[in-house]
Amino acid sequence: DTAVSQTPKYLVTQMGNDKSIKCEQNLGHDTMYWYKQDSKKFLKIMFSYNNKELIINETVPNRFSPKSPDKAHLNLHINSLELGDSAVYFCASSPSRGWNQPQHFGDGTRLSIL
Amino acid sequence: KQEVTQIPAALSVPEGENLVLNCSFTDSAIYNLQWFRQDPGKGLTSLLLIQSSQREQTSGRLNASLDKSSGRSTLYIAASQPGDSATYLCAVNPYNQGGKLIFGQGTELSVKP
Protein backbone atom coordinates (compact mmCIF):
# COMPACT_ATOMS: atom_id res chain seq x y z
CA ASP A 1 0.00 0.00 0.00
CA THR A 2 2.96 2.31 -0.72
CA ALA A 3 1.74 5.82 -1.46
CA VAL A 4 4.52 7.02 -3.79
CA SER A 5 6.67 4.31 -5.30
CA GLN A 6 9.75 4.69 -7.47
CA THR A 7 11.63 2.14 -9.51
CA PRO A 8 14.39 1.26 -9.56
CA LYS A 9 15.70 1.99 -6.07
CA TYR A 10 19.30 1.79 -7.25
CA LEU A 11 20.68 2.47 -10.71
CA VAL A 12 24.35 2.05 -11.60
CA THR A 13 25.29 2.74 -15.19
CA GLN A 14 28.02 4.01 -17.50
CA MET A 15 28.49 7.56 -18.68
CA GLY A 16 26.74 8.19 -21.98
CA ASN A 17 23.92 5.69 -21.42
CA ASP A 18 20.21 6.53 -21.43
CA LYS A 19 18.06 5.50 -18.46
CA SER A 20 14.56 5.94 -17.08
CA ILE A 21 13.13 6.18 -13.58
CA LYS A 22 9.46 5.47 -12.96
CA CYS A 23 7.16 6.92 -10.34
CA GLU A 24 3.61 6.00 -9.41
CA GLN A 25 1.30 7.36 -6.72
CA ASN A 26 -1.91 5.80 -5.45
CA LEU A 27 -3.09 8.80 -3.43
CA GLY A 28 -5.34 10.24 -6.10
CA HIS A 29 -3.23 13.42 -6.21
CA ASP A 30 -3.27 15.75 -9.22
CA THR A 31 0.28 17.04 -8.98
CA MET A 32 3.60 15.20 -9.15
CA TYR A 33 7.17 16.42 -8.81
CA TRP A 34 10.75 15.36 -9.43
CA TYR A 35 13.46 16.59 -7.05
CA LYS A 36 17.21 15.99 -7.17
CA GLN A 37 19.27 15.56 -3.98
CA ASP A 38 22.97 16.12 -4.55
CA SER A 39 25.94 14.72 -2.67
CA LYS A 40 25.63 17.47 -0.07
CA LYS A 41 22.02 16.39 0.60
CA PHE A 42 20.62 19.57 -0.97
CA LEU A 43 17.17 18.99 -2.50
CA LYS A 44 16.12 20.98 -5.54
CA ILE A 45 12.97 20.90 -7.68
CA MET A 46 13.39 19.74 -11.28
CA PHE A 47 9.91 19.34 -12.75
CA SER A 48 6.26 19.35 -11.80
CA TYR A 49 3.17 18.10 -13.61
CA ASN A 50 -0.44 18.90 -12.80
CA ASN A 51 -3.01 16.61 -14.42
CA LYS A 52 -0.44 15.53 -17.03
CA GLU A 53 0.48 19.14 -17.85
CA LEU A 54 4.02 20.42 -17.28
CA ILE A 55 3.90 23.38 -14.89
CA ILE A 56 7.47 23.63 -13.60
CA ASN A 57 10.67 23.13 -15.57
CA GLU A 58 13.42 24.42 -13.36
CA THR A 59 16.39 25.10 -15.65
CA VAL A 60 17.19 21.46 -16.12
CA PRO A 61 19.35 20.32 -19.08
CA ASN A 62 17.22 19.06 -21.95
CA ARG A 63 18.86 15.64 -21.55
CA PHE A 64 16.22 15.21 -18.83
CA SER A 65 12.71 14.60 -20.16
CA PRO A 66 9.76 13.95 -17.86
CA LYS A 67 6.68 12.16 -19.13
CA SER A 68 3.30 11.85 -17.47
CA PRO A 69 1.09 9.26 -19.19
CA ASP A 70 -1.65 9.85 -16.62
CA LYS A 71 -1.94 11.79 -13.38
CA ALA A 72 -0.83 8.79 -11.28
CA HIS A 73 2.48 8.38 -13.10
CA LEU A 74 5.45 10.63 -13.72
CA ASN A 75 8.53 9.11 -15.33
CA LEU A 76 11.95 10.66 -15.84
CA HIS A 77 14.11 9.79 -18.82
CA ILE A 78 17.74 10.88 -18.89
CA ASN A 79 19.80 10.81 -22.10
CA SER A 80 23.58 10.75 -22.40
CA LEU A 81 24.21 10.40 -18.67
CA GLU A 82 27.07 12.45 -17.22
CA LEU A 83 29.08 12.05 -14.02
CA GLY A 84 27.32 15.08 -12.53
CA ASP A 85 23.97 13.32 -12.82
CA SER A 86 24.94 11.06 -9.92
CA ALA A 87 22.44 11.90 -7.19
CA VAL A 88 19.30 10.70 -5.49
CA TYR A 89 16.14 11.49 -7.44
CA PHE A 90 12.92 11.82 -5.49
CA CYS A 91 9.40 11.75 -6.80
CA ALA A 92 6.65 13.46 -4.80
CA SER A 93 2.95 14.14 -5.12
CA SER A 94 0.36 16.48 -3.65
CA PRO A 95 -3.29 17.38 -4.22
CA SER A 96 -3.78 20.36 -6.56
CA ARG A 97 -0.32 21.94 -6.43
CA GLY A 98 -0.10 21.39 -2.69
CA TRP A 99 -0.80 24.94 -1.65
CA ASN A 100 -1.85 23.83 1.78
CA GLN A 101 -1.30 20.11 1.74
CA PRO A 102 1.93 18.26 2.48
CA GLN A 103 3.87 16.70 -0.34
CA HIS A 104 4.38 12.94 -0.12
CA PHE A 105 7.75 11.61 -1.18
CA GLY A 106 8.92 8.29 -2.54
CA ASP A 107 12.02 6.55 -1.17
CA GLY A 108 14.26 7.85 -3.93
CA THR A 109 16.31 6.39 -6.77
CA ARG A 110 20.04 6.37 -6.17
CA LEU A 111 21.74 6.95 -9.51
CA SER A 112 25.47 6.31 -9.80
CA ILE A 113 27.36 7.05 -13.00
CA LEU A 114 30.61 5.17 -13.54
CA LYS B 1 15.09 34.86 -4.83
CA GLN B 2 13.89 32.67 -1.99
CA GLU B 3 16.63 31.08 0.09
CA VAL B 4 16.18 28.77 3.06
CA THR B 5 18.86 28.31 5.71
CA GLN B 6 18.96 25.83 8.56
CA ILE B 7 21.08 26.14 11.66
CA PRO B 8 22.81 24.18 13.04
CA ALA B 9 23.98 21.83 10.29
CA ALA B 10 24.49 19.09 12.86
CA LEU B 11 23.48 18.57 16.46
CA SER B 12 24.28 15.86 18.98
CA VAL B 13 22.37 15.66 22.26
CA PRO B 14 21.90 13.13 25.06
CA GLU B 15 18.61 11.30 25.27
CA GLY B 16 15.87 13.15 27.12
CA GLU B 17 16.93 16.67 26.18
CA ASN B 18 14.53 19.18 24.66
CA LEU B 19 15.95 20.75 21.52
CA VAL B 20 15.24 23.41 18.92
CA LEU B 21 16.06 23.35 15.23
CA ASN B 22 16.06 26.63 13.34
CA CYS B 23 14.99 27.55 9.83
CA SER B 24 15.08 30.97 8.18
CA PHE B 25 13.82 32.13 4.78
CA THR B 26 14.38 35.34 2.86
CA ASP B 27 10.97 35.98 1.25
CA SER B 28 7.81 35.98 3.35
CA ALA B 29 5.52 35.43 0.33
CA ILE B 30 4.81 31.79 1.09
CA TYR B 31 1.74 29.58 1.25
CA ASN B 32 3.17 27.34 3.92
CA LEU B 33 6.28 25.89 5.51
CA GLN B 34 6.88 22.19 6.00
CA TRP B 35 9.20 20.23 8.24
CA PHE B 36 10.36 16.84 7.02
CA ARG B 37 12.40 14.04 8.47
CA GLN B 38 14.83 12.01 6.34
CA ASP B 39 16.34 8.77 7.59
CA PRO B 40 19.54 7.49 5.94
CA GLY B 41 18.82 5.90 2.57
CA LYS B 42 15.14 6.77 2.81
CA GLY B 43 12.71 9.31 1.46
CA LEU B 44 11.22 12.29 3.24
CA THR B 45 8.47 11.97 5.80
CA SER B 46 6.30 15.04 6.35
CA LEU B 47 6.21 15.96 10.05
CA LEU B 48 4.33 19.24 10.20
CA LEU B 49 2.90 21.78 7.77
CA ILE B 50 2.24 25.32 8.96
CA GLN B 51 0.07 27.50 6.77
CA SER B 52 1.13 31.11 6.34
CA SER B 53 -1.79 32.29 8.48
CA GLN B 54 -0.83 30.01 11.38
CA ARG B 55 1.68 30.55 14.17
CA GLU B 56 2.31 26.98 15.21
CA GLN B 57 1.46 23.33 14.76
CA THR B 58 1.88 20.44 17.15
CA SER B 59 2.14 16.70 16.67
CA GLY B 60 3.02 14.59 19.68
CA ARG B 61 6.44 15.66 20.97
CA LEU B 62 6.96 18.00 18.02
CA ASN B 63 6.00 21.66 17.89
CA ALA B 64 6.72 23.91 14.95
CA SER B 65 6.36 27.68 14.99
CA LEU B 66 6.25 30.19 12.17
CA ASP B 67 7.02 33.91 12.25
CA LYS B 68 6.43 34.89 8.64
CA SER B 69 7.30 38.55 9.08
CA SER B 70 10.76 37.78 10.39
CA GLY B 71 11.25 34.80 8.07
CA ARG B 72 11.78 32.23 10.79
CA SER B 73 10.53 28.86 11.88
CA THR B 74 11.59 26.58 14.70
CA LEU B 75 11.02 22.88 15.29
CA TYR B 76 10.92 22.00 18.97
CA ILE B 77 11.43 18.35 19.93
CA ALA B 78 10.56 17.49 23.51
CA ALA B 79 12.19 14.67 25.48
CA SER B 80 14.37 13.52 22.60
CA GLN B 81 14.88 9.80 21.96
CA PRO B 82 17.50 7.86 19.98
CA GLY B 83 14.79 7.09 17.42
CA ASP B 84 14.61 10.83 16.66
CA SER B 85 18.07 10.63 15.08
CA ALA B 86 17.68 11.70 11.45
CA THR B 87 18.12 14.70 9.18
CA TYR B 88 15.41 17.34 9.58
CA LEU B 89 14.58 19.45 6.55
CA CYS B 90 12.64 22.67 6.39
CA ALA B 91 10.96 23.73 3.13
CA VAL B 92 8.84 26.70 2.03
CA ASN B 93 6.13 26.71 -0.63
CA PRO B 94 6.39 30.15 -2.31
CA TYR B 95 3.46 32.04 -3.80
CA ASN B 96 2.64 31.47 -7.48
CA GLN B 97 5.41 28.99 -8.13
CA GLY B 98 3.35 25.94 -8.93
CA GLY B 99 3.58 24.31 -5.53
CA LYS B 100 7.32 23.63 -5.63
CA LEU B 101 9.18 23.39 -2.33
CA ILE B 102 12.41 25.23 -1.66
CA PHE B 103 14.49 23.34 0.88
CA GLY B 104 17.11 24.20 3.45
CA GLN B 105 20.14 21.98 3.68
CA GLY B 106 18.93 20.22 6.79
CA THR B 107 20.03 19.64 10.36
CA GLU B 108 21.51 16.23 11.09
CA LEU B 109 20.37 15.24 14.57
CA SER B 110 21.97 12.52 16.67
CA VAL B 111 20.39 11.58 19.99
CA LYS B 112 22.75 9.51 22.15
CA PRO B 113 21.36 6.91 24.56
Interface residues (C-beta under 8 A of the other chain):
Chain A: V4 T31 Y33 Y35 K40 K41 F42 L43 K44 I45 S48 N50 I55 I56 E58 F90 A92 S94 R97 G98 W99 N100 Q101 P102 Q103 H104 F105 G106 D107 G108
Chain B: Y31 N32 Q34 F36 Q38 K42 G43 L44 T45 S46 L49 Q51 T87 L89 A91 N93 Q97 G98 G99 K100 L101 I102 F103 Q105 G106
